[in-house]
Amino acid sequence: IKELFDKYANHPQDNQPGKIGPNGVSRLLDDLRLDAEDRKVLILAYKMGAQIMCEFSWDEWRKGMRDLKADSVKSLRSRLDKIDAGPKDSSQFKPLYQFAFTYGKNAGQRNLELSTALVYWKILFKDQFPLLPQWEEFMQTRSGKAVTKDTWNLLFDFATSIKPDLSDYDENGAWPVTLDDFVKWARTR
């Protein structure tokens, strides 16, 4: 595990001694044959307990690799493939989804920038949420530039429980106003 960490850590352009920085992460993703917008990249960050985007400390790496029971690029890729069940297995996916909110936020911010949320939703819900294109369009038409944690978390419940035709959506349910507004907007289309 340490040798593998050292292979990617201390890249001269990262200027982050003792860490795998953005260039090291990029090399790791190349070796794993993963595109940066693959859900497995967020799974990797989640399993490592990464605190900062595109960065792994030695402690995060060691704990993550042990938890994943991986000691090589090949075994790491294999474990990520097995974990990537997507929203179909909500017991595995929901904690990843919730992690992504905190991971994607700018330091000191309470909310997630809309541009980041849109990218993360595409990654996380890829081929899993039929209403995602409409949701993205709706969110881009709103004047807000950020997504609250409440809206983020409840979108997961919405995406995994409401039928694509919205026939089972309960307007009197405990949904945030943003989702109520989305349903009204989507139904008119």
N, CA, C and O of each residue as an XYZ file, in Angstrom:
756
protein
N       0.836     -1.192      0.000
C       0.000      0.000      0.000
C       0.878      1.252      0.000
O       0.588      2.223     -0.700
N       1.943      1.220      0.785
C       2.849      2.375      0.860
C       3.576      2.581     -0.468
O       3.717      3.716     -0.924
N       4.032      1.509     -1.085
C       4.718      1.635     -2.379
C       3.783      2.228     -3.429
O       4.192      3.060     -4.238
N       2.538      1.797     -3.409
C       1.566      2.317     -4.365
C       1.287      3.802     -4.092
O       1.177      4.599     -5.024
N       1.177      4.156     -2.837
C       1.000      5.559     -2.473
C       2.169      6.387     -2.987
O       1.973      7.437     -3.599
N       3.385      5.911     -2.736
C       4.584      6.641     -3.147
C       4.677      6.805     -4.662
O       5.266      7.769     -5.152
N       4.099      5.868     -5.397
C       4.109      5.950     -6.865
C       3.365      7.201     -7.350
O       3.727      7.778     -8.375
N       2.337      7.615     -6.623
C       1.497      8.732     -7.055
C       1.711     10.012     -6.237
O       1.330     11.097     -6.675
N       2.308      9.889     -5.071
C       2.504     11.042     -4.185
C       3.705     11.882     -4.617
O       4.555     11.448     -5.395
N       3.739     13.085     -4.088
C       4.889     13.978     -4.227
C       5.201     14.368     -5.667
O       6.365     14.568     -6.016
N       4.178     14.478     -6.499
C       4.406     14.917     -7.877
C       4.948     16.345     -7.822
O       4.390     17.187     -7.118
N       6.026     16.628     -8.553
C       6.647     17.956     -8.462
C       5.702     19.118     -8.780
O       5.820     20.187     -8.182
N       4.780     18.925     -9.700
C       3.861     20.012    -10.055
C       2.753     20.207     -9.018
O       2.110     21.257     -8.994
N       2.528     19.218     -8.170
C       1.488     19.342     -7.152
C       1.932     20.191     -5.972
O       1.112     20.849     -5.331
N       3.227     20.177     -5.685
C       3.762     20.946     -4.565
C       3.004     20.639     -3.272
O       2.680     21.532     -2.490
N       2.734     19.349     -3.075
C       2.037     18.887     -1.872
C       2.812     17.706     -1.285
O       2.443     16.551     -1.497
N       3.871     17.995     -0.559
C       4.690     16.912     -0.017
C       3.889     15.959      0.865
O       3.082     16.387      1.691
N       4.120     14.679      0.682
C       3.470     13.660      1.499
C       2.029     13.386      1.136
O       1.312     12.731      1.892
N       1.587     13.885     -0.029
C       0.203     13.685     -0.457
C       0.159     13.319     -1.934
O       1.074     13.615     -2.704
N      -0.922     12.674     -2.294
C      -1.227     12.494     -3.709
C      -2.074     13.700     -4.085
O      -3.191     13.864     -3.593
N      -1.541     14.537     -4.953
C      -2.247     15.740     -5.385
C      -2.917     15.529     -6.732
O      -3.002     14.395     -7.204
N      -3.394     16.594     -7.358
C      -4.137     16.484     -8.615
C      -3.400     15.718     -9.723
O      -4.008     14.901    -10.414
N      -2.098     15.974     -9.897
C      -1.357     15.261    -10.940
C      -1.193     13.785    -10.603
O      -1.272     12.930    -11.485
N      -0.965     13.489     -9.329
C      -0.878     12.087     -8.907
C      -2.209     11.377     -9.053
O      -2.258     10.218     -9.463
N      -3.296     12.073     -8.716
C      -4.637     11.499     -8.876
C      -4.906     11.238    -10.354
O      -5.473     10.205    -10.710
N      -4.507     12.163    -11.208
C      -4.691     11.982    -12.649
C      -3.945     10.743    -13.151
O      -4.479      9.974    -13.950
N      -2.725     10.555    -12.686
C      -1.956      9.356    -13.066
C      -2.637      8.098    -12.539
O      -2.699      7.088    -13.240
N      -3.145      8.151    -11.314
C      -3.851      7.008    -10.735
C      -5.081      6.663    -11.567
O      -5.323      5.494    -11.866
N      -5.856      7.674    -11.938
C      -7.051      7.427    -12.747
C      -6.682      6.841    -14.105
O      -7.388      5.969    -14.612
N      -5.586      7.306    -14.699
C      -5.115      6.718    -15.960
C      -4.805      5.235    -15.769
O      -5.200      4.398    -16.581
N      -4.091      4.920    -14.684
C      -3.735      3.518    -14.416
C      -4.971      2.669    -14.127
O      -5.009      1.485    -14.461
N      -5.973      3.275    -13.510
C      -7.228      2.565    -13.225
C      -8.140      2.512    -14.455
O      -9.176      1.845    -14.440
N      -7.750      3.212    -15.507
C      -8.556      3.318    -16.736
C      -9.931      3.910    -16.417
O     -10.966      3.387    -16.831
N      -9.909      5.011    -15.672
C     -11.141      5.702    -15.293
C     -11.123      7.127    -15.807
O     -10.124      7.836    -15.689
N     -12.233      7.530    -16.372
C     -12.442      8.916    -16.755
C     -12.781      9.700    -15.491
O     -13.403      9.160    -14.576
N     -12.384     10.952    -15.433
C     -12.636     11.778    -14.236
C     -14.120     11.895    -13.916
O     -14.481     12.162    -12.770
N     -14.993     11.699    -14.912
C     -16.432     11.805    -14.673
C     -17.099     10.440    -14.527
O     -18.290     10.294    -14.803
N     -16.348      9.467    -14.103
C     -16.880      8.135    -13.814
C     -17.304      8.098    -12.344
O     -16.601      8.621    -11.479
N     -18.440      7.485    -12.069
C     -18.928      7.385    -10.689
C     -17.900      6.699     -9.783
O     -17.857      6.974     -8.584
N     -17.084      5.822    -10.338
C     -16.086      5.109     -9.538
C     -15.052      6.058     -8.928
O     -14.449      5.741     -7.903
N     -14.847      7.214     -9.552
C     -13.908      8.191     -8.992
C     -14.472      8.761     -7.686
O     -13.738      8.928     -6.713
N     -15.765      9.056     -7.666
C     -16.377      9.511     -6.415
C     -16.407      8.395     -5.380
O     -16.252      8.648     -4.185
N     -16.604      7.170     -5.831
C     -16.569      6.034     -4.909
C     -15.191      5.933     -4.275
O     -15.071      5.719     -3.069
N     -14.149      6.088     -5.090
C     -12.779      6.047     -4.576
C     -12.578      7.126     -3.515
O     -12.073      6.840     -2.429
N     -12.967      8.360     -3.818
C     -12.808      9.458     -2.854
C     -13.593      9.171     -1.575
O     -13.112      9.424     -0.470
N     -14.804      8.641     -1.738
C     -15.647      8.306     -0.584
C     -14.993      7.237      0.279
O     -14.912      7.378      1.499
N     -14.533      6.179     -0.353
C     -13.919      5.079      0.403
C     -12.612      5.499      1.068
O     -12.232      4.951      2.103
N     -11.925      6.475      0.471
C     -10.693      6.986      1.070
C     -11.005      7.962      2.204
O     -10.137      8.272      3.019
N     -12.247      8.444      2.252
C     -12.586      9.462      3.238
C     -11.902     10.780      2.918
O     -11.539     11.531      3.823
N     -11.724     11.062      1.630
C     -11.012     12.262      1.192
C     -11.709     13.523      1.696
O     -12.931     13.651      1.625
N     -10.919     14.424      2.193
C     -11.438     15.696      2.697
C     -11.360     16.798      1.655
O     -12.140     17.750      1.681
N     -10.398     16.660      0.728
C     -10.167     17.687     -0.283
C     -10.205     17.029     -1.659
O      -9.620     15.966     -1.871
N     -10.900     17.675     -2.586
C     -11.026     17.148     -3.935
C      -9.646     17.006     -4.587
O      -8.796     17.889     -4.475
N      -9.446     15.875     -5.270
C      -8.201     15.583     -6.009
C      -6.979     15.521     -5.101
O      -5.886     15.931     -5.493
N      -7.163     15.015     -3.904
C      -6.047     14.913     -2.976
C      -6.287     13.764     -1.996
O      -7.387     13.601     -1.467
N      -5.235     12.969     -1.765
C      -5.287     11.914     -0.754
C      -4.071     12.046      0.149
O      -2.935     12.083     -0.324
N      -4.316     12.117      1.445
C      -3.216     12.073      2.408
C      -2.825     10.606      2.601
O      -3.547      9.703      2.178
N      -1.698     10.384      3.231
C      -1.273      9.018      3.503
C      -2.300      8.314      4.392
O      -2.636      7.156      4.142
N      -2.797      8.988      5.414
C      -3.775      8.370      6.314
C      -5.054      7.987      5.569
O      -5.597      6.904      5.786
N      -5.539      8.870      4.690
C      -6.732      8.557      3.896
C      -6.469      7.354      2.988
O      -7.295      6.447      2.890
N      -5.327      7.359      2.335
C      -4.962      6.273      1.420
C      -4.879      4.932      2.170
O      -5.458      3.932      1.748
N      -4.157      4.941      3.275
C      -3.960      3.705      4.053
C      -5.300      3.143      4.536
O      -5.577      1.955      4.374
N      -6.120      4.003      5.125
C      -7.417      3.550      5.620
C      -8.302      3.068      4.472
O      -8.929      2.013      4.568
N      -8.353      3.840      3.389
C      -9.185      3.481      2.252
C      -8.778      2.173      1.597
O      -9.623      1.333      1.286
N      -7.484      2.006      1.392
C      -7.003      0.767      0.756
C      -7.268     -0.445      1.655
O      -7.596     -1.524      1.162
N      -7.129     -0.271      2.938
C      -7.426     -1.382      3.863
C      -8.919     -1.700      3.857
O      -9.311     -2.865      3.796
N      -9.746     -0.663      3.921
C     -11.195     -0.878      3.891
C     -11.629     -1.546      2.585
O     -12.532     -2.382      2.572
N     -10.974     -1.165      1.497
C     -11.299     -1.737      0.188
C     -10.653     -3.106     -0.035
O     -10.965     -3.804     -1.000
N      -9.750     -3.475      0.873
C      -8.998     -4.732      0.736
C      -8.285     -4.784     -0.609
O      -8.331     -5.778     -1.334
N      -7.621     -3.667     -0.910
C      -6.892     -3.538     -2.175
C      -5.432     -3.238     -1.882
O      -5.112     -2.497     -0.952
N      -4.550     -3.822     -2.686
C      -3.121     -3.559     -2.516
C      -2.405     -3.351     -3.853
O      -1.176     -3.330     -3.914
N      -3.186     -3.200     -4.910
C      -2.628     -2.962     -6.237
C      -3.663     -2.192     -7.054
O      -4.824     -2.080     -6.662
N      -3.226     -1.668     -8.186
C      -4.151     -0.978     -9.079
C      -5.228     -1.949     -9.547
O      -6.406     -1.597     -9.616
N      -4.817     -3.164     -9.866
C      -5.768     -4.175    -10.356
C      -6.828     -4.499     -9.302
O      -8.019     -4.533     -9.611
N      -6.405     -4.736     -8.067
C      -7.381     -5.072     -7.027
C      -8.249     -3.858     -6.680
O      -9.425     -4.014     -6.351
N      -7.683     -2.665     -6.751
C      -8.462     -1.457     -6.489
C      -9.546     -1.291     -7.549
O     -10.697     -1.007     -7.215
N      -9.196     -1.462     -8.807
C     -10.180     -1.347     -9.887
C     -11.278     -2.395     -9.720
O     -12.458     -2.100     -9.909
N     -10.893     -3.601     -9.370
C     -11.865     -4.679     -9.180
C     -12.854     -4.343     -8.066
O     -14.058     -4.555     -8.213
N     -12.345     -3.819     -6.959
C     -13.217     -3.463     -5.837
C     -14.154     -2.306     -6.210
O     -15.332     -2.326     -5.852
N     -13.645     -1.312     -6.918
C     -14.482     -0.188     -7.337
C     -15.584     -0.656     -8.275
O     -16.719     -0.188     -8.187
N     -15.255     -1.577     -9.172
C     -16.261     -2.129    -10.087
C     -17.383     -2.833     -9.316
O     -18.559     -2.699     -9.654
N     -17.004     -3.578     -8.283
C     -18.007     -4.314     -7.496
C     -18.902     -3.375     -6.688
O     -20.098     -3.623     -6.535
N     -18.324     -2.316     -6.184
C     -19.082     -1.378     -5.351
C     -20.048     -0.543     -6.182
O     -21.094     -0.124     -5.685
N     -19.707     -0.302     -7.433
C     -20.484      0.605     -8.271
C     -21.803     -0.022     -8.711
O     -21.965     -0.435     -9.859
N     -22.727     -0.081     -7.777
C     -24.057     -0.621     -8.089
C     -25.037      0.496     -8.433
O     -26.116      0.236     -8.965
N     -24.663      1.738     -8.131
C     -25.534      2.866     -8.430
C     -26.747      2.905     -7.519
O     -26.787      2.212     -6.502
N     -27.726      3.704     -7.876
C     -28.902      3.895     -7.029
C     -29.738      2.634     -6.831
O     -30.594      2.603     -5.947
N     -29.512      1.604     -7.625
C     -30.287      0.377     -7.463
C     -30.077     -0.235     -6.080
O     -30.974     -0.890     -5.550
N     -28.908     -0.027     -5.498
C     -28.626     -0.499     -4.152
C     -28.475      0.727     -3.255
O     -27.364      1.205     -3.021
N     -29.600      1.228     -2.760
C     -29.567      2.495     -2.030
C     -28.787      2.417     -0.725
O     -28.315      3.447     -0.244
N     -28.631      1.233     -0.133
C     -27.857      1.137      1.104
C     -26.387      1.464      0.850
O     -25.703      1.971      1.739
N     -25.903      1.180     -0.341
C     -24.532      1.527     -0.711
C     -24.457      2.910     -1.329
O     -23.487      3.636     -1.112
N     -25.468      3.280     -2.096
C     -25.408      4.510     -2.879
C     -25.713      5.765     -2.067
O     -25.093      6.804     -2.291
N     -26.648      5.689     -1.138
C     -27.041      6.891     -0.396
C     -25.885      7.514      0.385
O     -25.728      8.734      0.341
N     -25.064      6.730      1.101
C     -23.929      7.355      1.793
C     -22.940      8.018      0.819
O     -22.379      9.069      1.127
N     -22.729      7.408     -0.348
C     -21.875      8.010     -1.373
C     -22.482      9.318     -1.852
O     -21.785     10.324     -1.987
N     -23.771      9.298     -2.104
C     -24.476     10.486     -2.573
C     -24.351     11.619     -1.552
O     -24.085     12.762     -1.925
N     -24.539     11.311     -0.279
C     -24.439     12.324      0.768
C     -23.003     12.837      0.912
O     -22.785     14.025      1.150
N     -22.025     11.935      0.765
C     -20.617     12.334      0.803
C     -20.311     13.348     -0.293
O     -19.584     14.314     -0.062
N     -20.863     13.132     -1.484
C     -20.560     13.975     -2.643
C     -20.912     15.440     -2.381
O     -20.221     16.334     -2.869
N     -21.961     15.693     -1.629
C     -22.346     17.072     -1.317
C     -21.217     17.783     -0.569
O     -20.794     18.871     -0.960
N     -20.745     17.176      0.485
C     -19.692     17.774      1.306
C     -18.377     17.840      0.535
O     -17.657     18.836      0.610
N     -18.072     16.796     -0.193
C     -16.831     16.718     -0.957
C     -16.773     17.798     -2.039
O     -15.702     18.343     -2.309
N     -17.895     18.107     -2.649
C     -17.931     19.058     -3.745
C     -18.035     20.516     -3.327
O     -17.821     21.411     -4.145
N     -18.362     20.767     -2.060
C     -18.517     22.154     -1.593
C     -17.171     22.860     -1.517
O     -16.138     22.249     -1.243
N     -17.212     24.149     -1.766
C     -16.029     24.980     -1.524
C     -15.857     25.139     -0.019
O     -16.836     25.187      0.725
N     -14.625     25.220      0.414
C     -14.333     25.372      1.842
C     -15.068     26.583      2.400
O     -15.065     27.658      1.799
N     -15.693     26.397      3.543
C     -16.392     27.482      4.213
C     -17.793     27.759      3.695
O     -18.481     28.627      4.231
N     -18.232     27.050      2.673
C     -19.569     27.260      2.114
C     -20.558     26.269      2.721
O     -20.194     25.133      3.027
N     -21.800     26.693      2.895
C     -22.850     25.803      3.409
C     -23.510     25.023      2.289
O     -23.951     23.892      2.487
N     -23.579     25.630      1.106
C     -24.288     25.031     -0.016
C     -23.315     24.634     -1.112
O     -22.161     25.060     -1.129
N     -23.803     23.815     -2.020
C     -23.010     23.340     -3.143
C     -23.329     24.199     -4.355
O     -24.497     24.426     -4.669
N     -22.293     24.678     -5.036
C     -22.526     25.488     -6.226
C     -23.320     24.677     -7.240
O     -23.084     23.482     -7.417
N     -24.265     25.340     -7.905
C     -25.129     24.663     -8.860
C     -24.316     23.985     -9.962
O     -24.629     22.860    -10.352
N     -23.289     24.646    -10.465
C     -22.485     24.053    -11.544
C     -21.856     22.727    -11.097
O     -21.799     21.774    -11.874
N     -21.393     22.668     -9.870
C     -20.813     21.419     -9.340
C     -21.903     20.388     -9.130
O     -21.718     19.215     -9.455
N     -23.033     20.808     -8.593
C     -24.148     19.879     -8.363
C     -24.601     19.242     -9.674
O     -24.870     18.041     -9.721
N     -24.684     20.033    -10.729
C     -25.113     19.499    -12.024
C     -24.152     18.426    -12.530
O     -24.583     17.397    -13.050
N     -22.857     18.667    -12.378
C     -21.858     17.673    -12.794
C     -21.987     16.410    -11.941
O     -21.983     15.297    -12.466
N     -22.099     16.586    -10.639
C     -22.200     15.430     -9.739
C     -23.477     14.636     -9.990
O     -23.447     13.406     -9.956
N     -24.593     15.308    -10.240
C     -25.827     14.573    -10.529
C     -25.670     13.724    -11.788
O     -26.130     12.583    -11.828
N     -25.026     14.274    -12.812
C     -24.798     13.493    -14.038
C     -23.955     12.261    -13.747
O     -24.221     11.179    -14.269
N     -22.945     12.431    -12.918
C     -22.059     11.306    -12.574
C     -22.803     10.287    -11.718
O     -22.793      9.092    -12.015
N     -23.438     10.758    -10.669
C     -24.058      9.857     -9.705
C     -25.299      9.151    -10.248
O     -25.505      7.967     -9.980
N     -26.118      9.863    -11.001
C     -27.383      9.311    -11.484
C     -27.319      8.795    -12.922
O     -28.355      8.507    -13.522
N     -26.132      8.677    -13.468
C     -25.990      8.246    -14.866
C     -26.840      7.006    -15.147
O     -26.687      5.969    -14.501
N     -27.728      7.136    -16.111
C     -28.605      6.040    -16.554
C     -29.507      5.496    -15.446
O     -30.002      4.373    -15.554
N     -29.728      6.272    -14.388
C     -30.502      5.778    -13.258
C     -31.736      6.624    -12.937
O     -32.661      6.139    -12.284
N     -31.762      7.865    -13.382
C     -32.816      8.813    -13.013
C     -33.386      9.395    -14.300
O     -32.825     10.351    -14.836
N     -34.492      8.843    -14.812
C     -35.035      9.282    -16.101
C     -35.378     10.770    -16.172
O     -35.372     11.350    -17.257
N     -35.670     11.382    -15.054
C     -36.044     12.803    -15.050
C     -34.842     13.742    -14.914
O     -35.017     14.955    -14.799
N     -33.635     13.195    -14.927
C     -32.454     14.032    -14.728
C     -32.338     15.154    -15.758
O     -32.049     16.282    -15.360
N     -32.544     14.919    -17.055
C     -32.443     16.050    -17.997
C     -33.431     17.175    -17.681
O     -33.085     18.353    -17.775
N     -34.651     16.814    -17.311
C     -35.629     17.836    -16.951
C     -35.219     18.552    -15.669
O     -35.360     19.771    -15.568
N     -34.713     17.805    -14.688
C     -34.267     18.389    -13.430
C     -33.139     19.390    -13.679
O     -33.137     20.487    -13.120
N     -32.185     19.004    -14.519
C     -31.073     19.905    -14.839
C     -31.582     21.180    -15.501
O     -31.167     22.281    -15.139
N     -32.479     21.032    -16.470
C     -33.029     22.203    -17.159
C     -33.770     23.102    -16.169
O     -33.610     24.322    -16.187
N     -34.569     22.496    -15.319
C     -35.311     23.251    -14.312
C     -34.360     24.015    -13.393
O     -34.562     25.201    -13.136
N     -33.334     23.342    -12.902
C     -32.400     23.987    -11.976
C     -31.643     25.128    -12.647
O     -31.328     26.126    -11.998
N     -31.352     24.993    -13.921
C     -30.636     26.054    -14.631
C     -31.526     27.263    -14.902
O     -31.018     28.368    -15.089
N     -32.849     27.073    -14.927
C     -33.757     28.192    -15.163
C     -34.038     28.977    -13.886
O     -34.511     30.112    -13.942
N     -33.750     28.378    -12.752
C     -33.968     29.072    -11.472
C     -32.852     30.081    -11.252
O     -31.753     29.929    -11.784
N     -33.134     31.090    -10.481
C     -32.140     32.147    -10.273
C     -31.045     31.747     -9.281
O     -30.013     32.413     -9.203
N     -31.257     30.682     -8.532
C     -30.286     30.277     -7.526
C     -28.984     29.775     -8.119
O     -28.975     29.162     -9.187
N     -27.909     30.027     -7.442
C     -26.591     29.587     -7.892
C     -26.053     28.456     -7.017
O     -24.936     27.982     -7.223
N     -26.858     28.027     -6.034
C     -26.391     27.002     -5.105
C     -27.521     26.041     -4.765
O     -28.700     26.354     -4.929
N     -27.130     24.861     -4.286
C     -28.073     23.814     -3.895
C     -27.903     23.576     -2.399
O     -26.791     23.360     -1.918
N     -29.013     23.618     -1.671
C     -28.947     23.377     -0.229
C     -28.780     21.888      0.048
O     -29.072     21.044     -0.799
N     -28.311     21.590      1.233
C     -28.133     20.190      1.618
C     -29.481     19.470      1.650
O     -29.574     18.305      1.263
N     -30.511     20.151      2.104
C     -31.849     19.557      2.157
C     -32.326     19.169      0.754
O     -32.804     18.053      0.549
N     -32.198     20.072     -0.196
C     -32.606     19.771     -1.572
C     -31.759     18.636     -2.127
O     -32.282     17.725     -2.768
N     -30.457     18.686     -1.884
C     -29.548     17.631     -2.365
C     -29.987     16.265     -1.838
O     -30.159     15.322     -2.611
N     -30.165     16.166     -0.533
C     -30.500     14.874      0.072
C     -31.876     14.369     -0.357
O     -32.045     13.182     -0.637
N     -32.854     15.264     -0.409
C     -34.204     14.825     -0.764
C     -34.345     14.506     -2.249
O     -35.253     13.770     -2.636
N     -33.461     15.049     -3.088
C     -33.497     14.650     -4.501
C     -33.171     13.165     -4.633
O     -33.723     12.489     -5.501
N     -32.296     12.658     -3.796
C     -31.991     11.227     -3.826
C     -33.260     10.420     -3.566
O     -33.558      9.480     -4.304
N     -34.012     10.780     -2.520
C     -35.251     10.074     -2.201
C     -36.255     10.193     -3.346
O     -36.929      9.225     -3.699
N     -36.342     11.384     -3.915
C     -37.230     11.627     -5.043
C     -36.837     10.739     -6.225
O     -37.686     10.064     -6.808
N     -35.565     10.743     -6.571
C     -35.074     10.005     -7.746
C     -35.228      8.498     -7.599
O     -35.389      7.788     -8.592
N     -35.179      8.012     -6.371
C     -35.243      6.563     -6.161
C     -36.626      6.069     -5.759
O     -36.824      4.866     -5.586
N     -37.595      6.990     -5.606
C     -38.913      6.518     -5.171
C     -40.087      7.000     -6.036
O     -41.155      6.390     -6.008
N     -39.910      8.059     -6.785
C     -41.017      8.623     -7.565
C     -40.960      8.101     -9.008
O     -39.894      8.052     -9.620
N     -42.115      7.718     -9.531
C     -42.195      7.217    -10.907
C     -41.841      8.334    -11.890
O     -42.112      9.503    -11.617
N     -41.237      7.985    -13.035
C     -40.859      9.002    -14.027
C     -42.031      9.840    -14.552
O     -41.830     10.968    -15.001
N     -43.249      9.298    -14.500
C     -44.395     10.097    -14.957
C     -44.968     10.976    -13.830
O     -45.953     11.684    -14.036
N     -44.354     10.927    -12.655
C     -44.716     11.743    -11.481
C     -46.103     11.430    -10.926
O     -46.623     12.186    -10.105
N     -46.702     10.338    -11.359
C     -48.067     10.004    -10.945
C     -48.187      9.701     -9.452
O     -49.272      9.825     -8.883
N     -47.097      9.310     -8.821
C     -47.166      8.982     -7.399
C     -46.566     10.075     -6.513
O     -46.324      9.845     -5.329
N     -46.331     11.240     -7.067
C     -45.804     12.350     -6.276
C     -46.915     12.947     -5.422
O     -47.975     13.304     -5.934
N     -46.672     13.052     -4.135
C     -47.646     13.605     -3.196
C     -47.263     15.051     -2.875
O     -46.280     15.302     -2.178
N     -48.043     15.987     -3.385
C     -47.747     17.406     -3.156
C     -47.822     17.783     -1.679
O     -47.255     18.794     -1.263
N     -48.513     16.979     -0.897
C     -48.625     17.248      0.529
C     -47.546     16.526      1.332
O     -47.536     16.578      2.562
N     -46.645     15.856      0.632
C     -45.559     15.148      1.305
C     -44.527     16.137      1.842
O     -44.670     17.351      1.694
N     -43.511     15.606      2.452
C     -42.480     16.437      3.093
C     -41.354     16.783      2.122
O     -40.180     16.729      2.488
N     -41.703     17.133      0.904
C     -40.703     17.499     -0.089
C     -40.358     18.977      0.050
O     -41.207     19.775      0.449
N     -39.117     19.351     -0.277
C     -38.786     20.784     -0.244
C     -39.515     21.523     -1.366
O     -39.932     20.922     -2.355
N     -39.658     22.819     -1.195
C     -40.366     23.654     -2.165
C     -39.755     23.498     -3.558
O     -40.473     23.510     -4.557
N     -38.457     23.354     -3.623
C     -37.795     23.210     -4.927
C     -38.333     22.005     -5.681
O     -38.550     22.082     -6.890
N     -38.550     20.903     -4.996
C     -39.085     19.713     -5.663
C     -40.558     19.889     -6.007
O     -41.001     19.429     -7.059
N     -41.318     20.542     -5.147
C     -42.719     20.856     -5.487
C     -42.767     21.707     -6.756
O     -43.555     21.445     -7.665
N     -41.922     22.718     -6.801
C     -41.879     23.590     -7.984
C     -41.454     22.817     -9.231
O     -41.987     23.039    -10.318
N     -40.495     21.913     -9.069
C     -40.048     21.104    -10.207
C     -41.188     20.254    -10.755
O     -41.383     20.187    -11.969
N     -41.942     19.605     -9.869
C     -43.039     18.743    -10.312
C     -44.081     19.564    -11.062
O     -44.565     19.135    -12.109
N     -44.428     20.722    -10.550
C     -45.377     21.599    -11.256
C     -44.832     21.970    -12.625
O     -45.551     21.909    -13.622
N     -43.574     22.350    -12.675
C     -42.910     22.739    -13.920
C     -42.881     21.560    -14.906
O     -43.204     21.722    -16.082
N     -42.492     20.376    -14.418
C     -42.376     19.202    -15.295
C     -43.732     18.746    -15.815
O     -43.836     18.302    -16.958
N     -44.752     18.846    -15.006
C     -46.080     18.417    -15.429
C     -46.648     19.309    -16.541
O     -47.431     18.848    -17.371
N     -46.256     20.566    -16.552
C     -46.732     21.449    -17.620
C     -46.033     21.164    -18.939
O     -46.478     21.631    -19.987
N     -44.990     20.434    -18.903
C     -44.241     20.099    -20.118
C     -44.716     18.764    -20.644
O     -44.216     18.289    -21.664
